[in-house]
């Protein structure tokens, strides 16, 4: 209470001193008691938040000071507080979710094997499905934030991979419920940290292409697809990749409509998905002889070309066409690097594409009118000049 009064009701120098005092106090054994005492409904929201902050700090940074005999009591108290705050205040609930995520990571190393599955089961049984999803989003984030030893990281990663199937099953169930759809997608994206199994994920990935039509979900779906496709493990499952490529090719009408309506955010998102495929699976794309797959490749490359030639000047009218330039450089280089006869066939196959690319880039590097040029900022002019140089190098 004294800290709160000094911080909120004082000038900047006194508040700074109060913050320093807080950092000192959270490392003391008594901060456990302080944390729980602040997590009371009669306290202010800020006091409750710092109570949750104390608890999280003790779990994440002072785990070795926790007596194993008190482990079960701490677990029960933490879950109870989390359920008490499931309806808010959101700032306190989120901090408690972070605390549970940190607790789960530490506990799965010894006293609580299978912690992730047990956390899902307990919170789900208590009617806390959304809370469980929020905790799952935070587990990989805490894994990268907390300083673990190399041995601990190895144990945690192994435990997490064992729990991946449970997590995927849970979020697949939640995905069908509209109110849980966004957070279930966030869990999927977050858990890519632990390498999601390709074949078990394909069903949910398939549903994500439908989610792209919901503009409120568009950005998180793009992140999910891009990060999933860039997993090195996906290259071991070419058939699954081809299924996804087929879905991406069907986004062509959506891209065309976005270009016509000048919706650059949609264009950029689809471009990111395209590049996740073309950058990651170039060899796969170049070494297929199946006519249906060659047709898919032509469609993808055509879509990338549309993104390269998006109307307007970079970076004023649009700010993503430059991301495609590395693809064109790599694509040409990979074709030339193929075995001689195959390389000649590919050059013959895609010569029209490269001619069209030259035409598109000639337009893209044209200077704007004098009036438009004068209206640009110095940074915009510099970016445009750098873009022109990069085009020349491509």
CORNORUR-V63950 format. One record per pair of residues at least 12 apart in sequence whose C-alpha atoms are under 10 Angstrom apart, sorted by the first residue. I is the first residue (numbers start at 1). J is the second residue. Records with the same first field share a line. If there is no record, write none. Layout:
I = J ; J
This chain:
1 = 34 ; 38 ; 43 ; 47
2 = 18
3 = 15 ; 17 ; 18 ; 19 ; 21 ; 22 ; 47
4 = 18 ; 19 ; 22 ; 44 ; 46 ; 47 ; 50
5 = 18
6 = 18 ; 19
7 = 19
8 = 46
22 = 50 ; 54
23 = 54 ; 57
25 = 54
26 = 50 ; 51 ; 53 ; 54 ; 55 ; 56 ; 57 ; 58 ; 61 ; 62
27 = 54 ; 57 ; 58 ; 61 ; 62
28 = 58 ; 62
29 = 58 ; 62 ; 65 ; 66
31 = 51 ; 54 ; 55 ; 57 ; 58
32 = 51 ; 54 ; 55 ; 56 ; 57 ; 58 ; 59
33 = 51 ; 54 ; 55
34 = 50 ; 51 ; 52 ; 54 ; 55
35 = 47 ; 48 ; 49 ; 50 ; 51 ; 52 ; 53 ; 54 ; 55 ; 56 ; 57 ; 58
36 = 48 ; 50 ; 51 ; 52 ; 54 ; 55 ; 77 ; 78 ; 81
37 = 51
38 = 50 ; 51 ; 52 ; 54
39 = 51 ; 52 ; 55 ; 81 ; 84 ; 85 ; 92
40 = 81 ; 84
41 = 84 ; 85 ; 89
45 = 88 ; 89 ; 90 ; 91 ; 92
46 = 89 ; 91 ; 92
47 = 92
48 = 89 ; 91 ; 92 ; 93 ; 95
49 = 89 ; 90 ; 91 ; 92 ; 93 ; 94 ; 95 ; 96
50 = 92 ; 95
51 = 92 ; 95 ; 96
52 = 78 ; 81 ; 82 ; 91 ; 92 ; 93 ; 94 ; 95 ; 96 ; 97 ; 98 ; 99
53 = 92 ; 95 ; 96 ; 98 ; 99
54 = 95 ; 99
55 = 78 ; 95 ; 96 ; 98 ; 99 ; 100
56 = 95 ; 96 ; 97 ; 98 ; 99 ; 100 ; 101 ; 102 ; 103
57 = 98 ; 99 ; 102
58 = 99 ; 102 ; 103
59 = 99 ; 100 ; 101 ; 102 ; 103 ; 104 ; 105 ; 106 ; 107
60 = 98 ; 99 ; 100 ; 101 ; 102 ; 103 ; 105 ; 106 ; 142 ; 145 ; 146 ; 147 ; 148
61 = 102 ; 146 ; 147 ; 148
63 = 102 ; 103 ; 106 ; 107
64 = 106
68 = 111
71 = 107 ; 111 ; 112
72 = 111 ; 112
74 = 103
75 = 100 ; 103 ; 104 ; 107
78 = 96 ; 97 ; 99 ; 100 ; 103
79 = 96 ; 97 ; 99 ; 100 ; 119 ; 122 ; 123 ; 126
80 = 123 ; 126
81 = 93 ; 96
82 = 94 ; 95 ; 96 ; 97 ; 99 ; 100 ; 123 ; 128 ; 131
83 = 96 ; 97 ; 123 ; 126 ; 127 ; 128 ; 131
85 = 97 ; 131
86 = 127 ; 128 ; 130 ; 131
87 = 131
93 = 131 ; 134
94 = 131 ; 134 ; 135 ; 138
96 = 135
97 = 131 ; 132 ; 133 ; 134 ; 135 ; 136 ; 137 ; 138 ; 139
98 = 134 ; 135 ; 136 ; 137 ; 138 ; 139 ; 141 ; 142
99 = 135 ; 138 ; 139 ; 142
100 = 119 ; 132 ; 135 ; 136 ; 138 ; 139
101 = 116 ; 119 ; 132 ; 134 ; 135 ; 136 ; 137 ; 138 ; 139 ; 140 ; 141 ; 142 ; 143
102 = 135 ; 138 ; 139 ; 140 ; 141 ; 142 ; 143 ; 145 ; 146
103 = 115 ; 139 ; 142
104 = 116 ; 118 ; 119 ; 135 ; 136 ; 139 ; 142 ; 156
105 = 139 ; 140 ; 142 ; 143 ; 146 ; 148 ; 152 ; 153 ; 155 ; 156 ; 157 ; 159 ; 160
106 = 143 ; 146 ; 148 ; 152 ; 153 ; 156
107 = 156
108 = 152 ; 155 ; 156 ; 159 ; 160
109 = 151 ; 152 ; 153 ; 154 ; 155 ; 156 ; 157 ; 158 ; 159
110 = 155
113 = 156 ; 159
114 = 159 ; 160 ; 162 ; 163
115 = 159 ; 160 ; 163
116 = 132 ; 135 ; 136 ; 139 ; 159 ; 160 ; 162 ; 163 ; 164 ; 166 ; 167
117 = 160 ; 162 ; 163 ; 164 ; 165 ; 166 ; 167 ; 170
119 = 132 ; 135 ; 136
120 = 132 ; 133 ; 135 ; 136 ; 166 ; 167 ; 170
121 = 166 ; 170
123 = 135
124 = 170
129 = 170 ; 171 ; 174 ; 180
130 = 174 ; 179 ; 180 ; 183 ; 184
131 = 183
132 = 170
133 = 167 ; 170 ; 171 ; 174 ; 180 ; 183 ; 184 ; 185 ; 186 ; 187 ; 188
134 = 183 ; 184 ; 186 ; 187
135 = 187
136 = 167 ; 171 ; 183 ; 184 ; 186 ; 187 ; 188 ; 190 ; 191
137 = 183 ; 184 ; 185 ; 186 ; 187 ; 188 ; 189 ; 190 ; 191
138 = 186 ; 187 ; 190 ; 191
139 = 160 ; 187 ; 190 ; 191 ; 193
140 = 157 ; 160 ; 187 ; 189 ; 190 ; 191 ; 192 ; 193 ; 194
141 = 190 ; 191 ; 193
143 = 156 ; 157 ; 193 ; 194
144 = 193
156 = 194
157 = 193 ; 194 ; 195
158 = 194
159 = 194
160 = 191 ; 193 ; 194 ; 195
161 = 191 ; 193 ; 194 ; 195 ; 196 ; 197
162 = 194
163 = 194
164 = 188 ; 191 ; 192 ; 194 ; 195 ; 196 ; 197 ; 200
165 = 196 ; 197 ; 200 ; 201
167 = 184 ; 187 ; 188 ; 191 ; 196
168 = 184 ; 187 ; 188 ; 191 ; 196 ; 197 ; 200 ; 201 ; 204
169 = 200 ; 201 ; 204
170 = 184
171 = 183 ; 184 ; 185 ; 186 ; 187 ; 188 ; 204
172 = 184 ; 185 ; 188 ; 201 ; 203 ; 204 ; 205 ; 207
173 = 204
175 = 204 ; 207 ; 208
176 = 207
181 = 211 ; 217
182 = 211 ; 216 ; 217 ; 218 ; 220 ; 221
183 = 217 ; 220
185 = 204 ; 205 ; 208 ; 211 ; 217 ; 220 ; 221 ; 223 ; 224
186 = 220 ; 221 ; 223 ; 224
187 = 224
188 = 201 ; 204 ; 205 ; 220 ; 221 ; 223 ; 224 ; 225 ; 227 ; 228
189 = 220 ; 221 ; 222 ; 223 ; 224 ; 225 ; 226 ; 227 ; 228
190 = 223 ; 224 ; 227
191 = 224 ; 228
192 = 224 ; 227 ; 228 ; 230 ; 231
193 = 227 ; 228 ; 231
195 = 228 ; 231 ; 232 ; 233 ; 234
196 = 228 ; 231 ; 233 ; 234
197 = 228 ; 231 ; 233 ; 234
198 = 228 ; 229 ; 231 ; 233 ; 234 ; 235 ; 236 ; 237 ; 240 ; 241
199 = 234 ; 237 ; 239 ; 240 ; 241
201 = 228 ; 240
202 = 240 ; 241 ; 243 ; 244
205 = 221 ; 224 ; 225 ; 228 ; 244 ; 247
206 = 225 ; 243 ; 244 ; 247
207 = 221
208 = 220 ; 221 ; 222 ; 224 ; 225
209 = 221 ; 222 ; 225 ; 244 ; 247 ; 248 ; 250 ; 251
210 = 247
212 = 251 ; 254 ; 266 ; 269 ; 270
213 = 254
215 = 266
218 = 265 ; 266 ; 269 ; 270
219 = 265 ; 266 ; 269
220 = 269
221 = 269 ; 273
222 = 266 ; 268 ; 269 ; 270 ; 271 ; 272 ; 273
223 = 269 ; 272 ; 273
224 = 273
225 = 244 ; 272 ; 273 ; 274 ; 276 ; 277
226 = 269 ; 270 ; 272 ; 273 ; 274 ; 275 ; 276 ; 277
227 = 273 ; 276
228 = 276
229 = 241 ; 244 ; 273 ; 274 ; 275 ; 276 ; 277 ; 279 ; 280 ; 281
230 = 273 ; 275 ; 276 ; 277 ; 279 ; 280 ; 281
231 = 276 ; 280
232 = 280 ; 281
234 = 280 ; 281
235 = 280 ; 281 ; 284
238 = 281 ; 284
241 = 277 ; 281 ; 284
242 = 277 ; 284 ; 285 ; 293 ; 296
244 = 277
245 = 273 ; 274 ; 277 ; 278 ; 285 ; 293 ; 296 ; 297 ; 299 ; 300
246 = 292 ; 293 ; 295 ; 296 ; 297 ; 299 ; 300
247 = 296
248 = 270 ; 273 ; 274 ; 277 ; 296 ; 299 ; 300 ; 303
249 = 274 ; 295 ; 296 ; 297 ; 298 ; 299 ; 300 ; 301 ; 302 ; 303
250 = 296 ; 299 ; 300
251 = 270 ; 274 ; 300 ; 303
252 = 270 ; 299 ; 300 ; 302 ; 303 ; 306
253 = 303
254 = 266 ; 267 ; 270
255 = 267 ; 268 ; 269 ; 270 ; 271 ; 303 ; 306 ; 307
256 = 303 ; 306 ; 307
258 = 270
259 = 306 ; 307 ; 310 ; 311
260 = 310 ; 311
262 = 310 ; 311 ; 312 ; 317 ; 318
263 = 318
264 = 307 ; 310 ; 311 ; 317 ; 318 ; 319 ; 320
265 = 318 ; 319 ; 320
267 = 306 ; 307 ; 310 ; 318 ; 320 ; 321
268 = 307 ; 310 ; 318 ; 319 ; 320 ; 321 ; 323
269 = 320
270 = 303 ; 304 ; 307
271 = 303 ; 304 ; 305 ; 306 ; 307 ; 308 ; 320 ; 321 ; 323 ; 324
272 = 304 ; 307 ; 320 ; 323 ; 324
274 = 300 ; 301 ; 303 ; 304 ; 307 ; 324
275 = 300 ; 301 ; 304 ; 323 ; 324 ; 326 ; 327
277 = 300
278 = 297 ; 300 ; 301 ; 304 ; 324 ; 327 ; 328 ; 330 ; 331
279 = 324 ; 326 ; 327 ; 328 ; 330 ; 331
282 = 327 ; 330 ; 331 ; 334 ; 335
283 = 331 ; 334 ; 335 ; 338
285 = 297 ; 298
286 = 331 ; 334 ; 335 ; 338 ; 342 ; 343 ; 346
287 = 338 ; 342 ; 346
294 = 349
298 = 349 ; 350 ; 353
301 = 327 ; 328 ; 331 ; 350 ; 353
302 = 353 ; 356 ; 357
304 = 321 ; 324 ; 325 ; 327 ; 328
305 = 321 ; 324 ; 325 ; 328 ; 353 ; 354 ; 356 ; 357 ; 360 ; 361
306 = 321 ; 357 ; 360
307 = 320 ; 321 ; 322 ; 323 ; 324
308 = 320 ; 321 ; 322 ; 323 ; 324 ; 325 ; 328 ; 357 ; 360 ; 361 ; 364
309 = 321 ; 322 ; 324 ; 356 ; 357 ; 359 ; 360 ; 361 ; 362 ; 363 ; 364
310 = 360 ; 364
311 = 360 ; 363 ; 364
312 = 363 ; 364 ; 368
313 = 363 ; 364 ; 365 ; 366 ; 367 ; 368 ; 384
314 = 364 ; 365 ; 380 ; 381 ; 383 ; 384 ; 385 ; 387 ; 388
315 = 376 ; 379 ; 380 ; 381 ; 382 ; 383 ; 384 ; 387
316 = 376 ; 377 ; 380 ; 381 ; 383 ; 384
321 = 364 ; 387
322 = 384 ; 387 ; 388 ; 390 ; 391
325 = 361 ; 387 ; 390 ; 391 ; 393 ; 394
326 = 390 ; 391 ; 393 ; 394
327 = 394
328 = 354 ; 357 ; 391 ; 394
329 = 391 ; 393 ; 394
330 = 394
332 = 346 ; 347 ; 350 ; 354 ; 394
335 = 347 ; 350
358 = 391 ; 394
361 = 388 ; 391 ; 392 ; 394
362 = 388 ; 391 ; 392
364 = 384 ; 387 ; 388 ; 391
365 = 384 ; 385 ; 387 ; 388 ; 389 ; 391 ; 392
366 = 384 ; 388
367 = 384 ; 385 ; 388
